[in-house]
Amino acid sequence: MSFVVPPDAYARFMGRFSVPLGPAFADFVGVRPGQRVLDVGSGPGALTVELVRRLGEESVSAVDPSPPFVAGLAERLPGVDVRSASAEALPFADACFDATVAQLVVHFMSDPVAGLREMARVTRPDGVVAACVWDHDGGRSPLSLCWDAARELDPATIDEAGLPGARAGHLEELAAAAGLQEVLSADLRVEVTFDDADDWWPPYTFGIGPLGTHVAGLDEARRAALRDHCLALLGPAPFTITAHVWAVRARRRGAASIG
C-alpha cells in the first residue's frame, strides 16, 4: 500500500470526495475564527485548504508522513506550518492547539489509540479532538462499489471493512481507549457526480491505498474485468456516488464540558 504518490494523483483519486467532505467535517468540529488548528494526516490538503479558508494560513498547521504530500502542501500554502510526521509522534508541544483533527486518517494509523492520544496531548484542555473515517464496513464508502465488484470476481479479496474506525461505533471505542471524554458522533455524507466511465475509473489504476494496490496487482485481463463489472453496477452515465463517514469529536479527560 502506498501514499508516496504525486499530490495531483491522490487528488484525482480520493480528493474528489475528501475535498467536499472538508466543510462538513469542519462544521462538525466547530472550527471558527480565532482558533489554532492542527490537521493530522493532511495528505495534499483537502481539509487544510478549508481550515485556511476559515482561519487563515498563520492559524493552521499540518503534518503528514508522505514526503510528496508535505512538499506539495508547503508549496501550495506557504504560510501554513507543514511538517513531516506521523500521528503517533507529533512534533509539537503539549496543549498548543484549540482543535486537532484527522480527516480520513485513523484507519491508516499504525496505532490508532496512540495516534488519538497524541492528538489529545497537543490540544489544550478545553479544545477538541476530532476524526472521521469512511464507512467501509457498511458499504457506504466512495470505494465500496469497486470493492464489491472485486469480491464478486474473487471472493478471497480482502477489502477495507476491517480497518480501524471503519465500522459503526468503533471510532467511539478508539476515542474512549485513548482517554478522551464526552465523545460525540455523527454520520456525514458527500455526493459526487461523474460524467462517464473515463471521468470515474482512471484514478483507480494509480496504485494509491489498499484498493489501488489491489487493482495494480491484477493482470490486464482481470483489471479490465473489474472495470467492466464496476461500470455494470454503476449503471448509465452520468452517475452519482453517495459516500458516508463516521465522525467523532471529543475532549481530553479532565477538560471542561462541551458546550
KOLSEVO-541038 format. One record per residue (C-alpha): chain; residue number from 1; x, y, z. Coordinates in pm, 1 decimal. Layout:
{kette: A nr: NUM u: X v: Y w: Z}
...
This chain:
{kette: A nr: 1 u: 0.0 v: 0.0 w: 0.0}
{kette: A nr: 2 u: 138.1 v: 340.1 w: -94.9}
{kette: A nr: 3 u: 63.9 v: 704.8 w: -38.4}
{kette: A nr: 4 u: 404.5 v: 815.5 w: -172.7}
{kette: A nr: 5 u: 247.8 v: 950.0 w: -490.3}
{kette: A nr: 6 u: 219.0 v: 1291.3 w: -656.4}
{kette: A nr: 7 u: -38.8 v: 1512.5 w: -483.5}
{kette: A nr: 8 u: -232.5 v: 1555.4 w: -808.0}
{kette: A nr: 9 u: -275.6 v: 1179.1 w: -841.3}
{kette: A nr: 10 u: -417.3 v: 1149.7 w: -490.5}
{kette: A nr: 11 u: -643.9 v: 1447.9 w: -551.9}
{kette: A nr: 12 u: -788.8 v: 1275.8 w: -858.5}
{kette: A nr: 13 u: -839.9 v: 951.0 w: -665.7}
{kette: A nr: 14 u: -970.3 v: 1046.2 w: -320.3}
{kette: A nr: 15 u: -965.0 v: 1424.3 w: -330.2}
{kette: A nr: 16 u: -1282.0 v: 1431.8 w: -537.3}
{kette: A nr: 17 u: -1456.9 v: 1304.3 w: -222.2}
{kette: A nr: 18 u: -1237.1 v: 1440.3 w: 58.1}
{kette: A nr: 19 u: -1249.1 v: 1800.0 w: -68.7}
{kette: A nr: 20 u: -1630.7 v: 1828.3 w: -45.5}
{kette: A nr: 21 u: -1616.8 v: 1641.4 w: 285.5}
{kette: A nr: 22 u: -1390.0 v: 1910.4 w: 434.2}
{kette: A nr: 23 u: -1655.6 v: 2178.5 w: 500.0}
{kette: A nr: 24 u: -1898.8 v: 1930.1 w: 656.1}
{kette: A nr: 25 u: -1627.7 v: 1789.8 w: 882.9}
{kette: A nr: 26 u: -1503.4 v: 2136.8 w: 980.3}
{kette: A nr: 27 u: -1861.5 v: 2233.9 w: 1068.3}
{kette: A nr: 28 u: -1896.2 v: 1921.4 w: 1282.7}
{kette: A nr: 29 u: -1568.6 v: 2000.3 w: 1461.1}
{kette: A nr: 30 u: -1683.7 v: 2357.7 w: 1524.0}
{kette: A nr: 31 u: -1388.2 v: 2530.4 w: 1356.8}
{kette: A nr: 32 u: -1424.5 v: 2906.0 w: 1393.6}
{kette: A nr: 33 u: -1215.5 v: 3224.0 w: 1361.6}
{kette: A nr: 34 u: -959.2 v: 3279.3 w: 1633.6}
{kette: A nr: 35 u: -868.8 v: 2913.1 w: 1674.1}
{kette: A nr: 36 u: -536.8 v: 2744.6 w: 1606.8}
{kette: A nr: 37 u: -590.8 v: 2404.9 w: 1440.9}
{kette: A nr: 38 u: -368.4 v: 2108.9 w: 1350.6}
{kette: A nr: 39 u: -455.5 v: 1888.7 w: 1051.2}
{kette: A nr: 40 u: -313.7 v: 1540.3 w: 1117.6}
{kette: A nr: 41 u: -253.1 v: 1325.9 w: 810.7}
{kette: A nr: 42 u: -324.7 v: 1621.2 w: 586.1}
{kette: A nr: 43 u: -237.9 v: 1448.8 w: 259.1}
{kette: A nr: 44 u: -221.9 v: 1706.1 w: -20.1}
{kette: A nr: 45 u: -451.3 v: 1937.5 w: 175.4}
{kette: A nr: 46 u: -819.4 v: 1857.3 w: 119.2}
{kette: A nr: 47 u: -909.7 v: 1965.9 w: 473.1}
{kette: A nr: 48 u: -615.2 v: 2202.8 w: 519.2}
{kette: A nr: 49 u: -745.3 v: 2432.5 w: 246.0}
{kette: A nr: 50 u: -1084.8 v: 2450.9 w: 417.5}
{kette: A nr: 51 u: -919.6 v: 2528.2 w: 751.4}
{kette: A nr: 52 u: -716.2 v: 2805.1 w: 590.2}
{kette: A nr: 53 u: -1030.7 v: 2947.9 w: 431.6}
{kette: A nr: 54 u: -1185.5 v: 2976.3 w: 777.6}
{kette: A nr: 55 u: -883.0 v: 3066.0 w: 989.0}
{kette: A nr: 56 u: -602.0 v: 3199.5 w: 770.1}
{kette: A nr: 57 u: -269.7 v: 3028.2 w: 698.2}
{kette: A nr: 58 u: -99.3 v: 3155.2 w: 1013.0}
{kette: A nr: 59 u: -352.1 v: 2970.7 w: 1232.6}
{kette: A nr: 60 u: -320.3 v: 2630.1 w: 1064.7}
{kette: A nr: 61 u: -55.3 v: 2359.3 w: 1099.9}
{kette: A nr: 62 u: -41.9 v: 2028.2 w: 916.2}
{kette: A nr: 63 u: 151.4 v: 1701.9 w: 934.5}
{kette: A nr: 64 u: 175.8 v: 1401.9 w: 704.0}
{kette: A nr: 65 u: 425.5 v: 1114.9 w: 671.6}
{kette: A nr: 66 u: 430.1 v: 1126.4 w: 288.1}
{kette: A nr: 67 u: 719.8 v: 1342.4 w: 157.4}
{kette: A nr: 68 u: 543.9 v: 1433.7 w: -171.7}
{kette: A nr: 69 u: 233.6 v: 1545.8 w: 16.6}
{kette: A nr: 70 u: 435.2 v: 1756.3 w: 263.5}
{kette: A nr: 71 u: 636.6 v: 1921.9 w: -12.6}
{kette: A nr: 72 u: 331.6 v: 1985.1 w: -228.6}
{kette: A nr: 73 u: 124.9 v: 2129.5 w: 54.8}
{kette: A nr: 74 u: 408.3 v: 2354.7 w: 174.6}
{kette: A nr: 75 u: 437.9 v: 2494.5 w: -176.7}
{kette: A nr: 76 u: 63.0 v: 2530.4 w: -215.0}
{kette: A nr: 77 u: 10.1 v: 2701.0 w: 123.6}
{kette: A nr: 78 u: 343.4 v: 2866.5 w: 214.5}
{kette: A nr: 79 u: 202.3 v: 3033.1 w: 524.6}
{kette: A nr: 80 u: 96.0 v: 2703.9 w: 684.1}
{kette: A nr: 81 u: 334.2 v: 2524.8 w: 921.5}
{kette: A nr: 82 u: 363.5 v: 2192.0 w: 734.0}
{kette: A nr: 83 u: 580.4 v: 1918.7 w: 882.7}
{kette: A nr: 84 u: 666.9 v: 1557.1 w: 807.0}
{kette: A nr: 85 u: 540.7 v: 1341.0 w: 1093.6}
{kette: A nr: 86 u: 308.7 v: 1057.1 w: 1186.2}
{kette: A nr: 87 u: 5.4 v: 1091.5 w: 1410.4}
{kette: A nr: 88 u: 176.8 v: 881.7 w: 1675.5}
{kette: A nr: 89 u: 468.2 v: 1125.7 w: 1710.6}
{kette: A nr: 90 u: 351.5 v: 1482.5 w: 1658.4}
{kette: A nr: 91 u: 634.5 v: 1740.5 w: 1661.9}
{kette: A nr: 92 u: 452.1 v: 1994.8 w: 1877.6}
{kette: A nr: 93 u: 444.5 v: 2094.5 w: 2242.1}
{kette: A nr: 94 u: 165.8 v: 1999.8 w: 2479.7}
{kette: A nr: 95 u: -163.9 v: 2190.1 w: 2466.7}
{kette: A nr: 96 u: -80.5 v: 2424.2 w: 2179.1}
{kette: A nr: 97 u: -388.2 v: 2381.0 w: 1955.0}
{kette: A nr: 98 u: -753.9 v: 2466.4 w: 2002.1}
{kette: A nr: 99 u: -851.5 v: 2170.9 w: 1783.0}
{kette: A nr: 100 u: -663.1 v: 1876.1 w: 1639.8}
{kette: A nr: 101 u: -834.7 v: 1695.4 w: 1355.0}
{kette: A nr: 102 u: -777.9 v: 1386.5 w: 1139.8}
{kette: A nr: 103 u: -987.5 v: 1351.2 w: 826.6}
{kette: A nr: 104 u: -977.1 v: 1000.5 w: 674.5}
{kette: A nr: 105 u: -659.7 v: 906.8 w: 864.2}
{kette: A nr: 106 u: -734.1 v: 695.5 w: 1173.4}
{kette: A nr: 107 u: -781.5 v: 374.7 w: 972.5}
{kette: A nr: 108 u: -426.6 v: 409.5 w: 837.5}
{kette: A nr: 109 u: -254.7 v: 488.5 w: 1168.7}
{kette: A nr: 110 u: -12.9 v: 218.3 w: 1282.1}
{kette: A nr: 111 u: -159.4 v: 254.7 w: 1634.3}
{kette: A nr: 112 u: -492.2 v: 445.0 w: 1628.2}
{kette: A nr: 113 u: -523.4 v: 470.6 w: 2006.1}
{kette: A nr: 114 u: -171.1 v: 610.6 w: 2036.0}
{kette: A nr: 115 u: -243.0 v: 848.0 w: 1748.8}
{kette: A nr: 116 u: -560.1 v: 982.1 w: 1909.6}
{kette: A nr: 117 u: -383.8 v: 1008.4 w: 2245.9}
{kette: A nr: 118 u: -105.3 v: 1209.2 w: 2081.8}
{kette: A nr: 119 u: -363.4 v: 1433.7 w: 1916.8}
{kette: A nr: 120 u: -510.8 v: 1496.0 w: 2262.1}
{kette: A nr: 121 u: -165.9 v: 1576.3 w: 2404.3}
{kette: A nr: 122 u: -112.9 v: 1868.2 w: 2167.6}
{kette: A nr: 123 u: -467.5 v: 2001.6 w: 2221.9}
{kette: A nr: 124 u: -545.5 v: 2243.4 w: 2503.7}
{kette: A nr: 125 u: -763.5 v: 2100.4 w: 2784.2}
{kette: A nr: 126 u: -1083.4 v: 2265.0 w: 2664.1}
{kette: A nr: 127 u: -1009.2 v: 2204.6 w: 2296.7}
{kette: A nr: 128 u: -1146.7 v: 1948.6 w: 2053.9}
{kette: A nr: 129 u: -1002.0 v: 1627.5 w: 1913.5}
{kette: A nr: 130 u: -1191.0 v: 1500.5 w: 1608.4}
{kette: A nr: 131 u: -1161.1 v: 1232.0 w: 1343.7}
{kette: A nr: 132 u: -1361.1 v: 1070.6 w: 1066.1}
{kette: A nr: 133 u: -1333.8 v: 750.4 w: 862.5}
{kette: A nr: 134 u: -1526.5 v: 625.1 w: 559.6}
{kette: A nr: 135 u: -1796.6 v: 368.3 w: 637.4}
{kette: A nr: 136 u: -1618.1 v: 81.9 w: 464.1}
{kette: A nr: 137 u: -1781.4 v: -185.0 w: 678.3}
{kette: A nr: 138 u: -2131.3 v: -61.4 w: 598.3}
{kette: A nr: 139 u: -2062.1 v: -48.2 w: 225.2}
{kette: A nr: 140 u: -2106.9 v: 329.3 w: 211.3}
{kette: A nr: 141 u: -1757.2 v: 449.4 w: 128.2}
{kette: A nr: 142 u: -1663.4 v: 602.3 w: -210.5}
{kette: A nr: 143 u: -1475.0 v: 279.3 w: -283.1}
{kette: A nr: 144 u: -1738.6 v: 30.1 w: -171.8}
{kette: A nr: 145 u: -1881.4 v: -35.0 w: -517.0}
{kette: A nr: 146 u: -1538.7 v: -119.0 w: -657.2}
{kette: A nr: 147 u: -1459.8 v: -340.5 w: -358.8}
{kette: A nr: 148 u: -1796.8 v: -515.9 w: -402.7}
{kette: A nr: 149 u: -1716.1 v: -582.5 w: -767.2}
{kette: A nr: 150 u: -1368.8 v: -709.9 w: -676.0}
{kette: A nr: 151 u: -1511.2 v: -954.6 w: -420.0}
{kette: A nr: 152 u: -1772.4 v: -1080.1 w: -665.7}
{kette: A nr: 153 u: -1495.5 v: -1157.8 w: -912.8}
{kette: A nr: 154 u: -1268.9 v: -1303.7 w: -643.4}
{kette: A nr: 155 u: -1431.7 v: -1392.5 w: -307.4}
{kette: A nr: 156 u: -1086.0 v: -1410.0 w: -146.0}
{kette: A nr: 157 u: -1040.4 v: -1034.3 w: -189.0}
{kette: A nr: 158 u: -976.2 v: -854.1 w: 140.2}
{kette: A nr: 159 u: -1126.7 v: -505.7 w: 142.2}
{kette: A nr: 160 u: -1106.3 v: -214.5 w: 389.6}
{kette: A nr: 161 u: -1405.6 v: -309.7 w: 607.1}
{kette: A nr: 162 u: -1182.3 v: -433.8 w: 888.5}
{kette: A nr: 163 u: -972.3 v: -120.0 w: 919.2}
{kette: A nr: 164 u: -987.5 v: 77.3 w: 1247.2}
{kette: A nr: 165 u: -1282.6 v: 311.7 w: 1273.2}
{kette: A nr: 166 u: -1446.9 v: 186.3 w: 954.8}
{kette: A nr: 167 u: -1747.4 v: 27.3 w: 1127.2}
{kette: A nr: 168 u: -2028.3 v: 177.9 w: 1330.0}
{kette: A nr: 169 u: -1923.2 v: 267.0 w: 1684.8}
{kette: A nr: 170 u: -1556.2 v: 178.8 w: 1650.8}
{kette: A nr: 171 u: -1426.0 v: 536.1 w: 1635.2}
{kette: A nr: 172 u: -1604.8 v: 599.6 w: 1964.6}
{kette: A nr: 173 u: -1434.9 v: 293.3 w: 2115.0}
{kette: A nr: 174 u: -1094.1 v: 410.5 w: 1996.8}
{kette: A nr: 175 u: -1153.0 v: 759.9 w: 2135.1}
{kette: A nr: 176 u: -1252.1 v: 620.0 w: 2474.2}
{kette: A nr: 177 u: -946.0 v: 392.0 w: 2477.6}
{kette: A nr: 178 u: -730.3 v: 698.9 w: 2407.6}
{kette: A nr: 179 u: -866.0 v: 864.7 w: 2723.0}
{kette: A nr: 180 u: -1092.4 v: 1115.0 w: 2551.4}
{kette: A nr: 181 u: -1422.2 v: 1213.6 w: 2708.9}
{kette: A nr: 182 u: -1763.5 v: 1344.2 w: 2604.1}
{kette: A nr: 183 u: -1737.6 v: 1172.4 w: 2266.9}
{kette: A nr: 184 u: -1999.2 v: 1291.7 w: 2019.9}
{kette: A nr: 185 u: -2057.7 v: 1111.4 w: 1690.1}
{kette: A nr: 186 u: -2212.5 v: 1189.7 w: 1354.2}
{kette: A nr: 187 u: -2276.8 v: 1034.2 w: 1014.1}
{kette: A nr: 188 u: -2161.3 v: 1281.0 w: 746.2}
{kette: A nr: 189 u: -2239.0 v: 1246.5 w: 376.3}
{kette: A nr: 190 u: -2099.9 v: 1368.7 w: 43.6}
{kette: A nr: 191 u: -2227.5 v: 1319.4 w: -310.7}
{kette: A nr: 192 u: -2011.1 v: 1331.9 w: -624.2}
{kette: A nr: 193 u: -2139.9 v: 1306.7 w: -980.8}
{kette: A nr: 194 u: -1929.1 v: 1164.4 w: -1264.7}
{kette: A nr: 195 u: -1989.6 v: 1232.3 w: -1632.7}
{kette: A nr: 196 u: -1884.0 v: 890.7 w: -1757.9}
{kette: A nr: 197 u: -1650.4 v: 594.6 w: -1705.4}
{kette: A nr: 198 u: -1344.2 v: 791.9 w: -1817.3}
{kette: A nr: 199 u: -1422.1 v: 1050.3 w: -1550.8}
{kette: A nr: 200 u: -1450.4 v: 786.5 w: -1276.2}
{kette: A nr: 201 u: -1223.1 v: 486.6 w: -1343.6}
{kette: A nr: 202 u: -862.7 v: 600.7 w: -1428.4}
{kette: A nr: 203 u: -760.4 v: 706.6 w: -1072.0}
{kette: A nr: 204 u: -826.9 v: 351.5 w: -950.5}
{kette: A nr: 205 u: -524.5 v: 245.3 w: -1156.7}
{kette: A nr: 206 u: -283.0 v: 487.7 w: -985.1}
{kette: A nr: 207 u: -182.3 v: 235.8 w: -715.6}
{kette: A nr: 208 u: -299.1 v: 453.1 w: -424.6}
{kette: A nr: 209 u: -405.8 v: 298.0 w: -93.1}
{kette: A nr: 210 u: -536.3 v: -56.0 w: -39.3}
{kette: A nr: 211 u: -773.5 v: -51.5 w: -337.4}
{kette: A nr: 212 u: -516.0 v: 97.0 w: -571.3}
{kette: A nr: 213 u: -269.0 v: -167.2 w: -458.6}
{kette: A nr: 214 u: -527.2 v: -438.4 w: -529.8}
{kette: A nr: 215 u: -601.1 v: -304.4 w: -878.8}
{kette: A nr: 216 u: -229.8 v: -266.9 w: -956.7}
{kette: A nr: 217 u: -177.4 v: -632.9 w: -862.8}
{kette: A nr: 218 u: -424.6 v: -757.4 w: -1122.3}
{kette: A nr: 219 u: -314.5 v: -862.5 w: -1468.2}
{kette: A nr: 220 u: -452.2 v: -671.2 w: -1765.5}
{kette: A nr: 221 u: -743.0 v: -907.0 w: -1827.6}
{kette: A nr: 222 u: -857.5 v: -912.6 w: -1464.5}
{kette: A nr: 223 u: -821.3 v: -535.4 w: -1437.5}
{kette: A nr: 224 u: -1040.9 v: -491.2 w: -1744.0}
{kette: A nr: 225 u: -1294.0 v: -736.9 w: -1599.9}
{kette: A nr: 226 u: -1305.9 v: -539.3 w: -1275.2}
{kette: A nr: 227 u: -1359.4 v: -214.2 w: -1462.1}
{kette: A nr: 228 u: -1639.6 v: -360.7 w: -1672.1}
{kette: A nr: 229 u: -1810.4 v: -514.3 w: -1368.5}
{kette: A nr: 230 u: -1790.5 v: -182.4 w: -1181.0}
{kette: A nr: 231 u: -1949.3 v: 0.3 w: -1473.6}
{kette: A nr: 232 u: -2228.9 v: -255.1 w: -1490.1}
{kette: A nr: 233 u: -2300.5 v: -193.9 w: -1121.3}
{kette: A nr: 234 u: -2288.1 v: 183.8 w: -1166.6}
{kette: A nr: 235 u: -2543.0 v: 185.5 w: -1447.3}
{kette: A nr: 236 u: -2592.1 v: 453.6 w: -1713.5}
{kette: A nr: 237 u: -2381.9 v: 769.9 w: -1700.9}
{kette: A nr: 238 u: -2383.6 v: 1025.3 w: -1558.7}
{kette: A nr: 239 u: -2391.5 v: 864.2 w: -1216.2}
{kette: A nr: 240 u: -2370.7 v: 991.4 w: -860.9}
{kette: A nr: 241 u: -2185.7 v: 820.5 w: -576.0}
{kette: A nr: 242 u: -2301.2 v: 894.7 w: -221.9}
{kette: A nr: 243 u: -2041.4 v: 832.3 w: 48.7}
{kette: A nr: 244 u: -2063.5 v: 843.2 w: 428.4}
{kette: A nr: 245 u: -1810.3 v: 885.1 w: 707.5}
{kette: A nr: 246 u: -1829.8 v: 801.7 w: 1074.5}
{kette: A nr: 247 u: -1714.4 v: 1111.5 w: 1262.7}
{kette: A nr: 248 u: -1633.9 v: 1176.0 w: 1629.8}
{kette: A nr: 249 u: -1532.2 v: 1479.3 w: 1830.4}
{kette: A nr: 250 u: -1428.9 v: 1475.3 w: 2193.7}
{kette: A nr: 251 u: -1227.5 v: 1646.4 w: 2464.5}
{kette: A nr: 252 u: -930.8 v: 1546.2 w: 2677.0}
{kette: A nr: 253 u: -1002.1 v: 1372.9 w: 3004.2}
{kette: A nr: 254 u: -1038.4 v: 1633.5 w: 3275.8}
{kette: A nr: 255 u: -1132.6 v: 1910.1 w: 3032.8}
{kette: A nr: 256 u: -1424.9 v: 2145.6 w: 3067.8}
{kette: A nr: 257 u: -1765.1 v: 2030.5 w: 2946.0}
{kette: A nr: 258 u: -1861.3 v: 2057.1 w: 2579.5}
{kette: A nr: 259 u: -2099.3 v: 2344.7 w: 2526.1}
